[in-house]
């Protein structure tokens, strides 16, 4: 059969005064054969005009390999029998047009609900050079990281000029050197039915069914090929889970948290997490843990109650398990993700501010709010973490405009002089 750069598809249709009749044939360049070889070009569809005057509605649908690729609607008004023929044209994006084309044509007369839909098909062979396109988990590139516990999904649907697909997998090193005998196979309808279409093919399940195992830390070469043979290869790196967390936005250990404030965990910097495990336990400054542990793998209900993993309420989570946070104590907060198990732990110290303390007035030689006096009176801890100083009217000492010392190890001191007539000050300590 001759090759043509442009080929014409004719839908011969005969219509009556009330409704469309049957579509009798689908031909290309006046050929009614079941196949046609072409070198490229475009598809032109031509329908025979109506057999009576009036307005007719045409709806064309072109399918390639049972997938609709073009739909067009036309209205045609005829005053006599010499009506213009309805047509439309399809120009494929690639030179290759190989496939089975089905033409569906629905014709109805204006204001008359009765209509008919007819179809016919023809197989077109227009082989061009195949171009395999490989995506793994939606990523296209020479190197793709794949989570060990996640899927390995192949998408080859953007490949052109092929209906046949080949997959090969082999152990490799980081330099693309093969380290094992490849597991290879031309995919058949049986594989597509079991592991999914080429647009969403479950390569992990496919290869595990061949006793192939993916090990975290290893590299694998994945090849997609077409027929005639053209291939493309991607290097997969199997990545294990890695836990990472912050508490109230800090990664420091220990992180200071207020007894009356929130304890918020953010685990979004973890990688390849298939689930989250949270644990809280009493500790000492050297990370030695003791006592009961509030812990569990988080469920959907937990994330709904305590917040998503970027803002998880650790305090409420632990207190719902009858766990209490006490000022001055240390606690270990652990986040784990899997599979495989990976954990990261932070040390927090729960602190509390003392009430505002004022043991001295501004008379005499000045105003002295000394830590030693408050410790002796049982009002402060001997080694506070922080101090705040202000006047009794609430003005911060830095804004008071006087010579003043606010020292976490000593307390607050103002020494009177004619040029520095002290206000009355108060202090509080973070313990």
Steps between C-alpha positions, in 0.01 A plus 500: 500500500631844414619744767338843507606811695135603543210262518127557479241324711153506348193425707223422253169588662148509370238695689126512476272791567459413869821325614849384397531157349789254538865575436585257222880516484822665610750546221841662457581635155194311373642174633277284711769255604559414866855643505700781345871587495582872508817700555344780704285804447145563616161332522209667316144392574223564249130442547234489227253789520138458609243372255244767587500870580514627856759537778700196602732455800815290454709372791825325405713298746832352397651224715849358476551163668162550673597838650319810377750744349272747322140618520342758275146630456361662188161635395410494131207683344385390153256687276514235231673174412831666404606542863868536595658187646585510873871435565769523766872425508732335755871583501693270738774652715753232404587358160390158618131428457501122537188376674139399459280801433129494564268767365173571679255733328174612656253689283171656608262743334442837662195497730453125438621292798542180302867431419736217414861427596701285263864389503757307303873445535816453298856410601766746381870412483726803494813394684743771602801476730379414853589738781479338844420738784546367854364652819539340843257613768421802283868600464696500178879510519822303502490456880188451710482443877239243601379445856561143615147463636337683210396401149707478183249607237602511134332734253597441139181643351677799345710270282422537130464266207477179695245260639759262649693557821799327657616542861837404645628534859847423637709577807753776435753722668487879509708510180242299300709183498276192493551266797242229430323311225213719379138398546342575161172444320291627211172604659181331385132557564534256789753724676295813431190335644683400819741790560320790334514687167821643362398841638497362858688171497589357844865411433573419865229235521591378150863433597426371849287237326826395332671470842680830447560701819569871542744577783533846662825669404539301175484623140306336217492559125148508355471478121194566284523395136264507202464313174691554271762498775574841651567521872536747784639431849460662841714433807288440810634561850302322771476736797409397854296703747668781697336657806553869576319735738494841661327610823343844495713574194830407669741212442710578811527245779392584753229728367339713770121494508267689732290291735195706404587516131469261205730212409467472122675236290577545130607182320458616141876488432488122538541309174317195363268491802221243469382564856595692813575377853520750789641431847541719813692388810654658811879543478798653675740756345719212378217344296446208739131418482279361773138471596192434283502581130212661307529353151328350194487494122283792396167423341284720281295579811816606688598741223148640498498547880857622564583663168684404185862392515621855426336633819436203727390580858736283707373638832137412435600162352694407818252648749221293343708200611515634860850637447590826679771751415665648812702821501871437550491148354653364179313285247596298194274553198545241226369490143535179299402425142507177303542271320786427574498652848682831541481720808612841621485618862516845658546601864272769635504677833171624639535839666278746683530867592478595864250769598628858487715543811569828686685479834652849517399861449691780327599679823840510662789400275277363223268214397638147543298199375759232569472136386662371822226660709221346287666156510530524878132590519408203276369727224755417227732220387875528567595472132237675290512487122385854436396822674269790421520839675257793488363784709195430712302704248596249227778688315785274384827587667666577168236763430503652850797726424696418815829330578380152585642144506274207410707181548360144499763392755461797735162663451412866443702787649460879483750712699365839602678823420385859444520427127340153533206523736375141484145396417337209678588182305377140493649183349401147407706192418455212254557172685 
